[in-house]
Amino acid sequence: MPGDLFTLEGRTALITGGSRGIGKMIAAGFLAQGAKVYISSRKAGACDETASELSARGGTCISLPQDISTVEGCQALADRLGEHEQKLDILVNNAGAAWGAPFDDFPESGWDKVMNLNLKSPFFLTKALTPRLKAAASVERPAKVIHIASIDGIRPNPQETYSYHASKAGLIHLTRRMAARLIHDHIVVSAIAPGAFATEMNRAARDHANDVVRFIPAGRIGRDEDMQGVAIYLASRAGDYTVGVTITVDGGVAYASL
């Protein structure tokens, strides 16, 4: 029914990097639509605090702190979720990192850290959780995997964040490849490419909004509801037939800039 298109009632979600920034925005949006939400992040204290904060607003938000920068960490998170849930309706691969350094000085550590968390972890965490996603999935109500990419994976910006650009471009292409495989198990894979949101990772948008806004056709920084609206769409019945796509949420930077 049209009135039920965007509800997440009765669904369970896991959001990595859910203690702050875009992950926290999405968690709040899912809770408002009736989902039970697990959030994970590397720092246990921050994860616990955010889960308590979001639960106090209404709904059930549960903290599952875990470092997922390794394959072992991804499996550990999947195992921990399995202690609570037999099925998983929605996985949001949001945890990420960035590293900036001049081309001549860019370190291997900055390359590996970003690639491991931004590109390797979404693949191996999804792989580890596929049995639980399959258990929740059907033709009429597919399970969902949503990768959080970036417009930096679509068009380069002037910052020397080489591994970040490469990882997000790779994640967008990985979204299409995973979608082609997992749709046969009734698991819909898609991605969101955010632009400027005021987060810890995007300190320019947070601390120097007036400078950043000059390059955004929409004339403003992204708001929580901008991110929530697209994530809810993809996670809900409304997005069941939207397979393998990456949706930009950037005020027009990637596709409406001259």
Secondary structure, 3 states (H helix, E strand, C coil): CHHHCCCCCCCEEEEECCCCHHHHHHHHHHHHCCCEEEEECCCHHHHHHHHHHHHHHCCCEEECCCCCCCHHHHHHHHHHHHCCCCCCCEEEECCCCCCCCCHHHCCHHHHHHHHHHHHHHHHHHHHHHHHHHHHHCCCCCCEEEEEECCHHHCCCCCCCCHHHHHHHHHHHHHHHHHHHHHHHHCEEEEEEEECCECCCCCHHHHHCHHHHHCCCCCCCCECHHHHHHHHHHHHCHHHCCCCCCEEEECCCCCCCCC
